[in-house]
């Protein structure tokens, strides 16, 4: 009987030591990976350059405005620049529009773009701004043809 008790405590002691080593290893590696992740994210954040909204607009094919009333855009209407279009039959779509040189913002069809102007519709590479949903188009913004982007 004496031999069985010694073997029983010996196996318990070995099991306890192995479990403690496994727990210590798990704690060590989790602490090490946490400190490595915070160092890596700090380095990645510090080395990321600032994003130029005009360069992004040019890369997406941003274009100039054309008014519906006159063939050449007037200086007062030249504050709207179309940077991109997402046309959707189910939800109406959205347009990426820059106002007065500010970074471009997304607008859904029917949303207020500027004082008194809403995004009336989008189609292909064009967005139409109007005073109301059913009013005639006041401003039509178009992206340039794909071949003209350099």
Buried (B, 14 or more C-beta within 10 A) or exposed (E): EEEEEEEEEEEEEEEEEEEEEEEEEEEEEEEEEEEEEEEEEEEEEEEEEEEEBBEBBBEBBBBEBBBEEEEEBEEEBEBBBBBBBEBEEEEBBBBBBBBEEEBBEEBBBEBEBBEEBBBBBBEEBBBBBBEEEEEEBBBBBBBBEEEEEE
